[in-house]
Structures are given as C-alpha cells and as structure tokens.
Amino acid sequence: MARGIFRITYCIMFFLLASITAGRAQSSLKIAKLKYGGGGDWYANKTSLPNLISFCNSELKMNINPAEDVVEVGSPDLFTYPFVHMTGHGNVVFTDAEARNLRNYLLAGGFLHIDDNYGLDPYIRREMKKVFPELSFVELPFDHQIYHLKYNFTNGLPKVHEHDGKQPQGFGLIYQGRLLCFYSFETDLGNGWEDQSVYKDPEELRRKALQMGVNLMAYAFTIL
C-alpha cells in the first residue's frame, strides 16, 4: 500500500512538472547527481551530466534544465527527480535512514543510474543490499529494452575506458518486474560524457557513451 502511495505521489509530481515545463522557455524539470557519505568522490565527472542533459534535449527533444542538481541520499528532495546519477571511485556508506529513503524513492517510480568510475564496485554492492536486502544485481541480457530504446547496442554497453581488461557489464535491480536501478560496470560511461578536453577520447566513442546515456534517460522517463 505504501509503495503504491509513493508511486502515485511521484507520478503526479512528475506530470505537474511536465505541464509547467510546457509553458516555459526554461524547464523546471531537473535531474541530479547523488551525494553520499563514506569518503568516496561522489562529485566526480563535473561536466558529464550537463553534457548528457544537452544531448538528451537535442536527441529526445526534452526540455531538461541544463544545470544538474545535487541531492543527498536521505533528503526528501530526492523525490523531485525522475532520474538520479551516482558515480565515484571509492567508499560508499548509507545510513539506515538514507537506505530507507532511497528504497522509497525507487519504489515510488524513481530511477537510479550507478556508474562505477573504478573502485566503487564492492562498496555499492554492499550498500545497495541495505536498500534492497531481498534483491541482488543481475546482469541484463543484450536484448533488454534499455539497450534499444533510442539507439541499438547489440553487444551491450560501449567500452569507454580500460581498467582491468574486462568487458563492460550492465547490471540491474529488478523489483516486481521493473528495473529501478541500472549499474554500469567496467565501462566508465560518465567519463565518456565529459568534455572532450578532459580525457581526449575520440568523438565517436564519446557519442556512443552519450547515446547510451540517452537510452538510460529514455528508460527512466518511460517507466513513469
């Protein structure tokens, strides 16, 4: 019952924002980067979300505010964002209250993208178990719709940066048939969204990373 109330509340909030947006040149709809405790660099990839927003506004004809927000895991403001992005290299710690808040947000219809910027993996798997003790990350098959909503990625995630010589993997937390958290591993999607001057990646590779970001955004908005 509580899950249904949260979801209805979230959907009403989203559509109110969308209706306001339709009448304004500057969108009220925003996406956010997740700020968390534990010492990890949640603030990494400073140009990635603004570039993804710009690309989505162009490719999906969306009207997302060009500036990213920052939202804390335990904040009630979390519920105002249909899409939240999390990244970093190191430790992550959620308090019990933060874990409950994140769980309620995701059950209400929110969507979390976690991007391992290298070194995040053991910590985020541990902390997401606090959020969903009953769930484990599962690798999504290449025919999952998240790889095909706007752009086709027949072999799954693009490989942006090398770390341990492993193939990129896309994992998900699935609750009652709905993918509510997507975890990109061994790919560094967020690095691919950064300004070209940061890593000097080939433009074709950056575009693939941004295209996959578009698919993530499209999925997040589709499931509302």
GUVOVEX-980588 format. One record per atom (N, C-alpha, C): residue number from 1; residue in one letter; atom name; x negated, y negated, z negated. Coordinates in Angstrom, 2 decimals. Layout:
GUVOVEX-980588
NUM	A	CA	X	Y	Z
...
***
This chain:
GUVOVEX-980588
1	M	N	-0.84	1.21	0.00
1	M	CA	0.00	0.00	0.00
1	M	C	-0.87	-1.26	0.00
2	A	N	-1.88	-1.26	-0.88
2	A	CA	-2.78	-2.42	-0.96
2	A	C	-3.49	-2.64	0.36
3	R	N	-3.92	-1.53	1.00
3	R	CA	-4.62	-1.65	2.27
3	R	C	-3.73	-2.31	3.32
4	G	N	-2.44	-1.92	3.34
4	G	CA	-1.52	-2.48	4.31
4	G	C	-1.30	-3.97	4.09
5	I	N	-1.20	-4.37	2.82
5	I	CA	-1.00	-5.78	2.50
5	I	C	-2.21	-6.60	2.95
6	F	N	-3.41	-6.09	2.64
6	F	CA	-4.62	-6.78	3.05
6	F	C	-4.67	-6.93	4.57
7	R	N	-4.34	-5.85	5.28
7	R	CA	-4.41	-5.86	6.74
7	R	C	-3.42	-6.85	7.33
8	I	N	-2.20	-6.84	6.83
8	I	CA	-1.17	-7.77	7.31
8	I	C	-1.61	-9.20	7.05
9	T	N	-2.10	-9.46	5.84
9	T	CA	-2.57	-10.81	5.50
9	T	C	-3.67	-11.25	6.43
10	Y	N	-4.60	-10.37	6.70
10	Y	CA	-5.73	-10.72	7.57
10	Y	C	-5.24	-11.02	8.99
11	C	N	-4.36	-10.18	9.52
11	C	CA	-3.86	-10.38	10.89
11	C	C	-3.10	-11.69	11.01
12	I	N	-2.27	-12.01	10.00
12	I	CA	-1.55	-13.27	10.02
12	I	C	-2.53	-14.43	10.03
13	M	N	-3.56	-14.34	9.21
13	M	CA	-4.59	-15.39	9.14
13	M	C	-5.28	-15.56	10.49
14	F	N	-5.61	-14.42	11.12
14	F	CA	-6.30	-14.49	12.40
14	F	C	-5.43	-15.17	13.46
15	F	N	-4.17	-14.78	13.55
15	F	CA	-3.32	-15.34	14.59
15	F	C	-3.00	-16.82	14.33
16	L	N	-2.94	-17.22	13.07
16	L	CA	-2.80	-18.64	12.76
16	L	C	-4.01	-19.41	13.25
17	L	N	-5.19	-18.86	13.02
17	L	CA	-6.41	-19.49	13.52
17	L	C	-6.40	-19.57	15.04
18	A	N	-5.96	-18.49	15.67
18	A	CA	-5.94	-18.48	17.13
18	A	C	-4.99	-19.52	17.69
19	S	N	-3.83	-19.69	17.03
19	S	CA	-2.87	-20.67	17.53
19	S	C	-3.39	-22.09	17.34
20	I	N	-4.09	-22.32	16.23
20	I	CA	-4.70	-23.63	16.02
20	I	C	-5.75	-23.89	17.08
21	T	N	-6.53	-22.85	17.37
21	T	CA	-7.61	-22.96	18.35
21	T	C	-7.09	-23.36	19.72
22	A	N	-5.93	-22.83	20.09
22	A	CA	-5.40	-23.09	21.43
22	A	C	-5.17	-24.57	21.68
23	G	N	-4.94	-25.33	20.61
23	G	CA	-4.65	-26.74	20.79
23	G	C	-5.83	-27.66	20.51
24	R	N	-7.02	-27.10	20.37
24	R	CA	-8.17	-27.91	20.05
24	R	C	-9.31	-27.65	21.02
25	A	N	-10.10	-28.69	21.25
25	A	CA	-11.29	-28.50	22.07
25	A	C	-12.36	-27.76	21.28
26	Q	N	-12.40	-28.02	19.97
26	Q	CA	-13.37	-27.36	19.10
26	Q	C	-12.66	-26.25	18.34
27	S	N	-13.16	-25.02	18.46
27	S	CA	-12.48	-23.88	17.86
27	S	C	-12.60	-23.89	16.34
28	S	N	-11.53	-23.43	15.68
28	S	CA	-11.57	-23.20	14.25
28	S	C	-11.99	-21.77	13.94
29	L	N	-12.00	-20.92	14.96
29	L	CA	-12.38	-19.53	14.77
29	L	C	-13.89	-19.41	14.68
30	K	N	-14.36	-18.73	13.63
30	K	CA	-15.79	-18.59	13.43
30	K	C	-16.17	-17.14	13.14
31	I	N	-17.44	-16.83	13.37
31	I	CA	-17.99	-15.57	12.91
31	I	C	-19.14	-15.90	11.96
32	A	N	-19.57	-14.90	11.20
32	A	CA	-20.52	-15.21	10.13
32	A	C	-21.62	-14.16	10.01
33	K	N	-22.72	-14.62	9.41
33	K	CA	-23.81	-13.73	9.00
33	K	C	-23.63	-13.42	7.52
34	L	N	-23.87	-12.16	7.16
34	L	CA	-23.63	-11.72	5.79
34	L	C	-24.86	-11.98	4.92
35	K	N	-24.65	-12.66	3.81
35	K	CA	-25.70	-12.92	2.83
35	K	C	-25.57	-11.91	1.69
36	Y	N	-26.64	-11.20	1.42
36	Y	CA	-26.61	-10.15	0.41
36	Y	C	-27.81	-10.27	-0.54
37	G	N	-27.73	-9.59	-1.67
37	G	CA	-28.80	-9.60	-2.65
37	G	C	-29.76	-8.44	-2.47
38	G	N	-30.80	-8.42	-3.28
38	G	CA	-31.76	-7.33	-3.23
38	G	C	-33.13	-7.72	-2.73
39	G	N	-33.23	-8.91	-2.14
39	G	CA	-34.53	-9.39	-1.68
39	G	C	-34.77	-9.26	-0.19
40	G	N	-33.91	-8.56	0.52
40	G	CA	-34.07	-8.44	1.97
40	G	C	-33.79	-9.74	2.69
41	D	N	-34.36	-9.90	3.88
41	D	CA	-34.22	-11.17	4.61
41	D	C	-32.94	-11.19	5.45
42	W	N	-31.83	-11.39	4.75
42	W	CA	-30.52	-11.46	5.40
42	W	C	-30.46	-12.58	6.42
43	Y	N	-31.33	-13.57	6.30
43	Y	CA	-31.33	-14.78	7.13
43	Y	C	-32.15	-14.62	8.41
44	A	N	-32.65	-13.43	8.70
44	A	CA	-33.49	-13.21	9.88
44	A	C	-32.73	-13.52	11.18
45	N	N	-33.50	-13.68	12.25
45	N	CA	-32.93	-13.90	13.59
45	N	C	-32.03	-15.15	13.63
46	K	N	-32.63	-16.28	13.42
46	K	CA	-31.86	-17.52	13.25
46	K	C	-31.12	-17.97	14.50
47	T	N	-31.61	-17.60	15.69
47	T	CA	-30.93	-18.05	16.91
47	T	C	-30.02	-16.98	17.51
48	S	N	-29.98	-15.81	16.89
48	S	CA	-29.28	-14.70	17.54
48	S	C	-27.76	-14.90	17.62
49	L	N	-27.10	-15.21	16.50
49	L	CA	-25.65	-15.36	16.54
49	L	C	-25.19	-16.56	17.37
50	P	N	-25.84	-17.73	17.26
50	P	CA	-25.43	-18.82	18.15
50	P	C	-25.52	-18.45	19.63
51	N	N	-26.56	-17.70	20.00
51	N	CA	-26.69	-17.28	21.40
51	N	C	-25.61	-16.26	21.78
52	L	N	-25.29	-15.35	20.86
52	L	CA	-24.23	-14.39	21.14
52	L	C	-22.89	-15.09	21.27
53	I	N	-22.63	-16.05	20.41
53	I	CA	-21.38	-16.81	20.49
53	I	C	-21.25	-17.50	21.83
54	S	N	-22.32	-18.15	22.25
54	S	CA	-22.31	-18.84	23.54
54	S	C	-22.05	-17.87	24.69
55	F	N	-22.67	-16.71	24.63
55	F	CA	-22.50	-15.70	25.67
55	F	C	-21.06	-15.17	25.68
56	C	N	-20.50	-14.94	24.49
56	C	CA	-19.12	-14.45	24.40
56	C	C	-18.13	-15.50	24.90
57	N	N	-18.37	-16.74	24.55
57	N	CA	-17.48	-17.81	25.03
57	N	C	-17.49	-17.89	26.55
58	S	N	-18.64	-17.61	27.13
58	S	CA	-18.77	-17.64	28.58
58	S	C	-18.18	-16.39	29.23
59	E	N	-18.54	-15.21	28.70
59	E	CA	-18.16	-13.95	29.34
59	E	C	-16.75	-13.50	29.00
60	L	N	-16.30	-13.75	27.78
60	L	CA	-14.97	-13.33	27.35
60	L	C	-13.95	-14.46	27.37
61	K	N	-14.42	-15.66	27.73
61	K	CA	-13.55	-16.85	27.74
61	K	C	-12.95	-17.08	26.36
62	M	N	-13.74	-16.81	25.34
62	M	CA	-13.31	-17.06	23.97
62	M	C	-13.62	-18.50	23.62
63	N	N	-13.15	-18.92	22.46
63	N	CA	-13.39	-20.29	22.01
63	N	C	-13.86	-20.26	20.56
64	I	N	-14.96	-19.53	20.35
64	I	CA	-15.53	-19.40	19.01
64	I	C	-16.38	-20.63	18.72
65	N	N	-16.29	-21.11	17.49
65	N	CA	-17.12	-22.23	17.10
65	N	C	-18.59	-21.89	17.34
66	P	N	-19.34	-22.77	17.99
66	P	CA	-20.72	-22.44	18.37
66	P	C	-21.68	-22.26	17.21
67	A	N	-21.32	-22.74	16.03
67	A	CA	-22.20	-22.61	14.87
67	A	C	-21.79	-21.41	14.03
68	E	N	-22.76	-20.57	13.69
68	E	CA	-22.47	-19.44	12.81
68	E	C	-22.25	-19.94	11.39
69	D	N	-21.46	-19.20	10.62
69	D	CA	-21.32	-19.43	9.20
69	D	C	-22.16	-18.40	8.45
70	V	N	-22.37	-18.65	7.18
70	V	CA	-22.99	-17.69	6.28
70	V	C	-21.98	-17.38	5.19
71	V	N	-21.75	-16.10	4.93
71	V	CA	-20.77	-15.72	3.91
71	V	C	-21.39	-14.66	2.99
72	E	N	-21.16	-14.81	1.70
72	E	CA	-21.68	-13.85	0.73
72	E	C	-20.76	-12.64	0.64
73	V	N	-21.36	-11.49	0.33
73	V	CA	-20.61	-10.23	0.31
73	V	C	-19.40	-10.30	-0.62
74	G	N	-19.56	-10.94	-1.76
74	G	CA	-18.49	-10.96	-2.75
74	G	C	-17.54	-12.12	-2.64
75	S	N	-17.71	-12.96	-1.63
75	S	CA	-16.89	-14.17	-1.52
75	S	C	-15.50	-13.87	-0.95
76	P	N	-14.46	-14.54	-1.46
76	P	CA	-13.13	-14.40	-0.84
76	P	C	-13.10	-14.97	0.57
77	D	N	-14.06	-15.83	0.91
77	D	CA	-14.13	-16.39	2.27
77	D	C	-14.42	-15.32	3.32
78	L	N	-14.90	-14.17	2.90
78	L	CA	-15.18	-13.08	3.83
78	L	C	-13.97	-12.78	4.70
79	F	N	-12.78	-12.92	4.12
79	F	CA	-11.55	-12.54	4.81
79	F	C	-11.16	-13.52	5.92
80	T	N	-11.87	-14.60	6.07
80	T	CA	-11.55	-15.56	7.13
80	T	C	-12.31	-15.28	8.42
81	Y	N	-13.14	-14.24	8.43
81	Y	CA	-13.96	-13.94	9.61
81	Y	C	-13.58	-12.58	10.20
82	P	N	-13.17	-12.55	11.47
82	P	CA	-12.84	-11.26	12.08
82	P	C	-14.08	-10.41	12.39
83	F	N	-15.25	-11.05	12.46
83	F	CA	-16.50	-10.35	12.80
83	F	C	-17.61	-10.88	11.91
84	V	N	-18.30	-9.97	11.22
84	V	CA	-19.41	-10.35	10.36
84	V	C	-20.64	-9.53	10.76
85	H	N	-21.76	-10.20	10.87
85	H	CA	-23.01	-9.59	11.31
85	H	C	-23.99	-9.54	10.14
86	M	N	-24.67	-8.41	10.02
86	M	CA	-25.64	-8.22	8.94
86	M	C	-26.95	-7.72	9.52
87	T	N	-28.05	-8.29	9.06
87	T	CA	-29.36	-7.86	9.56
87	T	C	-30.39	-7.96	8.44
88	G	N	-31.62	-7.61	8.75
88	G	CA	-32.70	-7.70	7.78
88	G	C	-33.70	-6.57	7.92
89	H	N	-34.77	-6.68	7.15
89	H	CA	-35.86	-5.70	7.20
89	H	C	-36.00	-4.89	5.92
90	G	N	-35.44	-5.36	4.81
90	G	CA	-35.78	-4.74	3.53
90	G	C	-34.60	-4.37	2.67
91	N	N	-34.78	-4.56	1.37
91	N	CA	-33.84	-4.06	0.38
91	N	C	-32.49	-4.76	0.44
92	V	N	-31.46	-4.00	0.13
92	V	CA	-30.08	-4.49	0.06
92	V	C	-29.48	-3.97	-1.24
93	V	N	-28.81	-4.84	-1.98
93	V	CA	-28.11	-4.41	-3.19
93	V	C	-26.74	-5.07	-3.22
94	F	N	-25.70	-4.26	-3.32
94	F	CA	-24.34	-4.74	-3.54
94	F	C	-23.95	-4.46	-4.99
95	T	N	-23.42	-5.45	-5.67
95	T	CA	-22.82	-5.19	-6.98
95	T	C	-21.52	-4.42	-6.77
96	D	N	-20.98	-3.89	-7.85
96	D	CA	-19.70	-3.16	-7.73
96	D	C	-18.60	-4.07	-7.20
97	A	N	-18.59	-5.32	-7.68
97	A	CA	-17.56	-6.27	-7.23
97	A	C	-17.74	-6.59	-5.74
98	E	N	-18.98	-6.74	-5.30
98	E	CA	-19.24	-7.01	-3.89
98	E	C	-18.83	-5.83	-3.02
99	A	N	-19.13	-4.62	-3.48
99	A	CA	-18.75	-3.43	-2.72
99	A	C	-17.23	-3.34	-2.58
100	R	N	-16.50	-3.66	-3.65
100	R	CA	-15.03	-3.64	-3.58
100	R	C	-14.53	-4.70	-2.60
101	N	N	-15.12	-5.87	-2.64
101	N	CA	-14.69	-6.95	-1.75
101	N	C	-14.93	-6.59	-0.29
102	L	N	-16.11	-6.01	-0.01
102	L	CA	-16.41	-5.61	1.36
102	L	C	-15.49	-4.49	1.82
103	R	N	-15.21	-3.57	0.96
103	R	CA	-14.28	-2.48	1.30
103	R	C	-12.90	-3.05	1.65
104	N	N	-12.39	-3.93	0.80
104	N	CA	-11.07	-4.51	1.05
104	N	C	-11.05	-5.30	2.35
105	Y	N	-12.13	-6.02	2.62
105	Y	CA	-12.22	-6.77	3.87
105	Y	C	-12.15	-5.84	5.08
106	L	N	-12.89	-4.75	5.05
106	L	CA	-12.90	-3.83	6.19
106	L	C	-11.57	-3.10	6.33
107	L	N	-10.97	-2.72	5.22
107	L	CA	-9.66	-2.07	5.29
107	L	C	-8.58	-3.03	5.75
108	A	N	-8.80	-4.32	5.54
108	A	CA	-7.81	-5.32	5.94
108	A	C	-7.86	-5.62	7.43
109	G	N	-8.84	-5.09	8.13
109	G	CA	-8.94	-5.34	9.56
109	G	C	-10.21	-6.02	9.99
110	G	N	-11.06	-6.37	9.03
110	G	CA	-12.34	-6.99	9.38
110	G	C	-13.29	-5.99	10.02
111	F	N	-14.34	-6.51	10.63
111	F	CA	-15.32	-5.66	11.32
111	F	C	-16.72	-6.11	10.94
112	L	N	-17.56	-5.13	10.58
112	L	CA	-18.94	-5.40	10.19
112	L	C	-19.89	-4.76	11.19
113	H	N	-20.80	-5.58	11.73
113	H	CA	-21.90	-5.06	12.54
113	H	C	-23.18	-5.16	11.73
114	I	N	-23.81	-4.02	11.50
114	I	CA	-25.10	-3.96	10.81
114	I	C	-26.17	-3.68	11.85
115	D	N	-27.19	-4.52	11.89
115	D	CA	-28.28	-4.33	12.85
115	D	C	-29.59	-4.17	12.09
116	D	N	-30.16	-2.97	12.16
116	D	CA	-31.43	-2.72	11.48
116	D	C	-32.54	-3.45	12.21
117	N	N	-33.12	-4.41	11.51
117	N	CA	-34.22	-5.20	12.09
117	N	C	-35.56	-4.55	11.79
118	Y	N	-35.50	-3.32	11.33
118	Y	CA	-36.61	-2.43	10.98
118	Y	C	-36.86	-2.46	9.48
119	G	N	-36.60	-1.32	8.84
119	G	CA	-36.81	-1.19	7.41
119	G	C	-35.55	-1.25	6.58
120	L	N	-34.41	-1.53	7.22
120	L	CA	-33.14	-1.67	6.50
120	L	C	-32.48	-0.33	6.20
121	D	N	-32.78	0.67	7.00
121	D	CA	-32.01	1.92	7.04
121	D	C	-31.76	2.59	5.69
122	P	N	-32.79	2.90	4.89
122	P	CA	-32.48	3.64	3.65
122	P	C	-31.63	2.84	2.67
123	Y	N	-31.77	1.54	2.70
123	Y	CA	-31.05	0.69	1.74
123	Y	C	-29.59	0.51	2.14
124	I	N	-29.36	0.31	3.43
124	I	CA	-27.97	0.07	3.84
124	I	C	-27.15	1.34	3.77
125	R	N	-27.77	2.48	4.01
125	R	CA	-27.03	3.74	3.86
125	R	C	-26.63	3.95	2.40
126	R	N	-27.54	3.65	1.50
126	R	CA	-27.25	3.77	0.06
126	R	C	-26.14	2.83	-0.36
127	E	N	-26.22	1.57	0.07
127	E	CA	-25.25	0.58	-0.39
127	E	C	-23.88	0.76	0.24
128	M	N	-23.83	1.21	1.49
128	M	CA	-22.52	1.43	2.10
128	M	C	-21.80	2.62	1.47
129	K	N	-22.55	3.49	0.80
129	K	CA	-21.91	4.56	0.03
129	K	C	-21.16	4.01	-1.18
130	K	N	-21.60	2.86	-1.68
130	K	CA	-20.85	2.19	-2.75
130	K	C	-19.52	1.66	-2.20
131	V	N	-19.56	1.23	-0.96
131	V	CA	-18.37	0.64	-0.33
131	V	C	-17.38	1.72	0.05
132	F	N	-17.87	2.79	0.65
132	F	CA	-17.02	3.91	1.06
132	F	C	-17.67	5.22	0.61
133	P	N	-17.48	5.59	-0.65
133	P	CA	-18.09	6.85	-1.14
133	P	C	-17.63	8.07	-0.36
134	E	N	-16.44	7.98	0.21
134	E	CA	-15.86	9.12	0.91
134	E	C	-16.29	9.24	2.36
135	L	N	-17.03	8.24	2.85
135	L	CA	-17.42	8.23	4.26
135	L	C	-18.93	8.31	4.42
136	S	N	-19.36	8.82	5.56
136	S	CA	-20.76	8.81	5.96
136	S	C	-20.85	8.27	7.37
137	F	N	-21.98	7.66	7.70
137	F	CA	-22.20	7.21	9.06
137	F	C	-22.24	8.41	10.01
138	V	N	-21.55	8.29	11.12
138	V	CA	-21.58	9.31	12.16
138	V	C	-22.08	8.67	13.45
139	E	N	-22.88	9.40	14.21
139	E	CA	-23.36	8.85	15.47
139	E	C	-22.22	8.88	16.48
140	L	N	-21.99	7.76	17.14
140	L	CA	-20.89	7.67	18.09
140	L	C	-21.32	8.23	19.44
141	P	N	-20.46	9.00	20.09
141	P	CA	-20.79	9.53	21.42
141	P	C	-20.84	8.41	22.45
142	F	N	-21.56	8.66	23.54
142	F	CA	-21.74	7.62	24.55
142	F	C	-20.44	7.27	25.27
143	D	N	-19.43	8.11	25.14
143	D	CA	-18.15	7.79	25.79
143	D	C	-17.22	7.00	24.87
144	H	N	-17.70	6.63	23.68
144	H	CA	-16.88	5.82	22.78
144	H	C	-16.60	4.47	23.44
145	Q	N	-15.41	3.95	23.21
145	Q	CA	-14.99	2.73	23.91
145	Q	C	-15.87	1.53	23.61
146	I	N	-16.56	1.54	22.48
146	I	CA	-17.39	0.39	22.14
146	I	C	-18.53	0.21	23.15
147	Y	N	-18.88	1.27	23.86
147	Y	CA	-19.92	1.19	24.88
147	Y	C	-19.38	0.85	26.27
148	H	N	-18.06	0.64	26.35
148	H	CA	-17.47	0.47	27.68
148	H	C	-16.39	-0.60	27.76
149	L	N	-16.15	-1.35	26.70
149	L	CA	-15.03	-2.29	26.69
149	L	C	-15.16	-3.38	27.75
150	K	N	-16.32	-3.99	27.84
150	K	CA	-16.56	-5.05	28.83
150	K	C	-17.67	-4.65	29.79
151	Y	N	-18.73	-4.08	29.23
151	Y	CA	-19.87	-3.62	30.02
151	Y	C	-20.09	-2.14	29.73
152	N	N	-20.51	-1.40	30.73
152	N	CA	-20.74	0.03	30.57
152	N	C	-22.18	0.31	30.16
153	F	N	-22.30	1.02	29.05
153	F	CA	-23.58	1.51	28.58
153	F	C	-23.49	3.03	28.52
154	T	N	-23.74	3.65	29.66
154	T	CA	-23.51	5.10	29.78
154	T	C	-24.45	5.92	28.92
155	N	N	-25.59	5.34	28.52
155	N	CA	-26.53	6.04	27.66
155	N	C	-26.62	5.41	26.27
156	G	N	-25.57	4.72	25.88
156	G	CA	-25.54	4.13	24.56
156	G	C	-26.31	2.82	24.49
157	L	N	-26.80	2.51	23.32
157	L	CA	-27.42	1.21	23.06
157	L	C	-28.68	0.99	23.89
158	P	N	-28.90	-0.25	24.34
158	P	CA	-30.17	-0.57	25.00
158	P	C	-31.30	-0.61	23.98
159	K	N	-32.50	-0.29	24.42
159	K	CA	-33.68	-0.33	23.54
159	K	C	-34.36	-1.67	23.73
160	V	N	-34.29	-2.53	22.71
160	V	CA	-34.86	-3.87	22.83
160	V	C	-36.32	-3.87	22.39
161	H	N	-36.60	-3.36	21.17
161	H	CA	-37.97	-3.35	20.66
161	H	C	-38.36	-1.97	20.16
162	E	N	-39.61	-1.61	20.35
162	E	CA	-40.14	-0.34	19.87
162	E	C	-40.56	-0.48	18.41
163	H	N	-40.30	0.59	17.65
163	H	CA	-40.80	0.65	16.28
163	H	C	-41.48	2.00	16.06
164	D	N	-40.68	3.03	15.95
164	D	CA	-41.22	4.37	15.68
164	D	C	-41.11	5.29	16.89
165	G	N	-40.88	4.70	18.07
165	G	CA	-40.79	5.52	19.27
165	G	C	-39.54	6.36	19.36
166	K	N	-38.52	6.00	18.58
166	K	CA	-37.28	6.76	18.58
166	K	C	-36.26	6.15	19.54
167	Q	N	-35.32	6.97	19.96
167	Q	CA	-34.24	6.49	20.80
167	Q	C	-33.27	5.66	19.94
168	P	N	-32.67	4.62	20.53
168	P	CA	-31.67	3.86	19.77
168	P	C	-30.44	4.70	19.48
169	Q	N	-29.82	4.43	18.35
169	Q	CA	-28.62	5.15	17.95
169	Q	C	-27.57	4.18	17.44
170	G	N	-26.34	4.48	17.72
170	G	CA	-25.22	3.71	17.22
170	G	C	-24.38	4.56	16.28
171	F	N	-24.30	4.15	15.02
171	F	CA	-23.55	4.89	14.01
171	F	C	-22.30	4.11	13.62
172	G	N	-21.31	4.83	13.14
172	G	CA	-20.09	4.16	12.71
172	G	C	-19.55	4.72	11.42
173	L	N	-18.82	3.88	10.71
173	L	CA	-17.98	4.32	9.61
173	L	C	-16.55	4.31	10.13
174	I	N	-15.91	5.45	10.09
174	I	CA	-14.57	5.60	10.66
174	I	C	-13.60	5.95	9.54
175	Y	N	-12.58	5.12	9.40
175	Y	CA	-11.58	5.31	8.35
175	Y	C	-10.21	5.48	8.99
176	Q	N	-9.61	6.64	8.77
176	Q	CA	-8.29	6.95	9.34
176	Q	C	-8.25	6.65	10.83
177	G	N	-9.30	7.04	11.52
177	G	CA	-9.36	6.92	12.98
177	G	C	-9.86	5.58	13.49
178	R	N	-10.08	4.61	12.59
178	R	CA	-10.53	3.28	13.04
178	R	C	-11.99	3.06	12.70
179	L	N	-12.75	2.63	13.70
179	L	CA	-14.14	2.24	13.50
179	L	C	-14.14	0.86	12.86
180	L	N	-14.61	0.79	11.62
180	L	CA	-14.58	-0.51	10.94
180	L	C	-15.97	-1.08	10.67
181	C	N	-17.02	-0.27	10.92
181	C	CA	-18.39	-0.74	10.78
181	C	C	-19.25	-0.05	11.83
182	F	N	-19.99	-0.83	12.59
182	F	CA	-20.91	-0.29	13.59
182	F	C	-22.33	-0.62	13.17
183	Y	N	-23.19	0.39	13.17
183	Y	CA	-24.56	0.24	12.70
183	Y	C	-25.51	0.57	13.85
184	S	N	-26.21	-0.44	14.34
184	S	CA	-27.17	-0.25	15.43
184	S	C	-28.56	-0.02	14.84
185	F	N	-29.18	1.09	15.25
185	F	CA	-30.43	1.55	14.65
185	F	C	-31.46	1.82	15.75
186	E	N	-32.69	1.43	15.49
186	E	CA	-33.81	1.63	16.43
186	E	C	-33.56	0.92	17.77
187	T	N	-32.95	-0.23	17.72
187	T	CA	-32.71	-0.97	18.95
187	T	C	-33.08	-2.45	18.82
188	D	N	-32.82	-3.07	17.66
188	D	CA	-33.08	-4.49	17.46
188	D	C	-32.24	-5.37	18.38
189	L	N	-30.94	-5.11	18.39
189	L	CA	-30.04	-5.92	19.21
189	L	C	-30.17	-7.41	18.88
190	G	N	-30.22	-7.72	17.60
190	G	CA	-30.31	-9.12	17.19
190	G	C	-31.55	-9.81	17.72
191	N	N	-32.66	-9.08	17.81
191	N	CA	-33.85	-9.67	18.41
191	N	C	-33.62	-9.99	19.88
192	G	N	-32.85	-9.15	20.54
192	G	CA	-32.54	-9.39	21.94
192	G	C	-31.63	-10.58	22.15
193	W	N	-30.89	-10.97	21.11
193	W	CA	-30.02	-12.15	21.21
193	W	C	-30.77	-13.45	20.96
194	E	N	-31.97	-13.35	20.41
194	E	CA	-32.73	-14.55	20.06
194	E	C	-33.12	-15.36	21.30
195	D	N	-33.49	-16.63	21.07
195	D	CA	-34.03	-17.45	22.15
195	D	C	-35.17	-16.71	22.84
196	Q	N	-35.28	-16.87	24.13
196	Q	CA	-36.31	-16.16	24.89
196	Q	C	-37.70	-16.50	24.40
197	S	N	-37.89	-17.71	23.89
197	S	CA	-39.20	-18.14	23.42
197	S	C	-39.66	-17.43	22.16
198	V	N	-38.75	-16.79	21.42
198	V	CA	-39.10	-16.15	20.16
198	V	C	-39.92	-14.88	20.39
199	Y	N	-39.42	-13.98	21.25
199	Y	CA	-40.11	-12.72	21.49
199	Y	C	-40.62	-12.57	22.93
200	K	N	-40.18	-13.51	23.78
200	K	CA	-40.58	-13.48	25.19
200	K	C	-40.20	-12.17	25.87
201	D	N	-39.04	-11.64	25.51
201	D	CA	-38.53	-10.45	26.17
201	D	C	-38.08	-10.78	27.58
202	P	N	-38.14	-9.82	28.50
202	P	CA	-37.64	-10.05	29.86
202	P	C	-36.17	-10.46	29.82
203	E	N	-35.79	-11.33	30.72
203	E	CA	-34.42	-11.84	30.73
203	E	C	-33.42	-10.72	30.95
204	E	N	-33.77	-9.73	31.74
204	E	CA	-32.86	-8.61	31.99
204	E	C	-32.57	-7.84	30.69
205	L	N	-33.60	-7.66	29.85
205	L	CA	-33.42	-6.96	28.59
205	L	C	-32.58	-7.79	27.62
206	R	N	-32.82	-9.09	27.57
206	R	CA	-32.02	-9.97	26.72
206	R	C	-30.55	-9.92	27.14
207	R	N	-30.32	-9.91	28.44
207	R	CA	-28.94	-9.89	28.93
207	R	C	-28.25	-8.58	28.54
208	K	N	-28.96	-7.47	28.60
208	K	CA	-28.36	-6.20	28.18
208	K	C	-28.00	-6.24	26.70
209	A	N	-28.88	-6.81	25.89
209	A	CA	-28.60	-6.91	24.46
209	A	C	-27.37	-7.78	24.22
210	L	N	-27.28	-8.89	24.91
210	L	CA	-26.13	-9.78	24.77
210	L	C	-24.86	-9.11	25.28
211	Q	N	-24.96	-8.35	26.36
211	Q	CA	-23.79	-7.65	26.89
211	Q	C	-23.27	-6.63	25.87
212	M	N	-24.19	-5.94	25.19
212	M	CA	-23.75	-5.01	24.16
212	M	C	-23.11	-5.78	23.01
213	G	N	-23.64	-6.96	22.70
213	G	CA	-23.02	-7.80	21.69
213	G	C	-21.60	-8.21	22.08
214	V	N	-21.39	-8.48	23.35
214	V	CA	-20.05	-8.79	23.85
214	V	C	-19.12	-7.61	23.60
215	N	N	-19.59	-6.39	23.86
215	N	CA	-18.77	-5.22	23.60
215	N	C	-18.38	-5.11	22.12
216	L	N	-19.34	-5.42	21.25
216	L	CA	-19.05	-5.37	19.82
216	L	C	-17.99	-6.40	19.44
217	M	N	-18.14	-7.60	19.96
217	M	CA	-17.17	-8.65	19.67
217	M	C	-15.79	-8.29	20.24
218	A	N	-15.79	-7.78	21.47
218	A	CA	-14.53	-7.40	22.09
218	A	C	-13.83	-6.33	21.28
219	Y	N	-14.60	-5.38	20.77
219	Y	CA	-14.00	-4.32	19.96
219	Y	C	-13.43	-4.90	18.67
220	A	N	-14.19	-5.77	18.01
220	A	CA	-13.73	-6.35	16.76
220	A	C	-12.40	-7.07	16.93
221	F	N	-12.23	-7.78	18.04
221	F	CA	-11.01	-8.52	18.27
221	F	C	-9.88	-7.62	18.79
222	T	N	-10.25	-6.54	19.46
222	T	CA	-9.24	-5.62	19.99
222	T	C	-8.52	-4.87	18.88
223	I	N	-9.23	-4.53	17.80
223	I	CA	-8.64	-3.69	16.77
223	I	C	-7.77	-4.46	15.80
224	L	N	-7.70	-5.80	15.92
224	L	CA	-6.84	-6.56	15.01
224	L	C	-5.39	-6.14	15.15
***
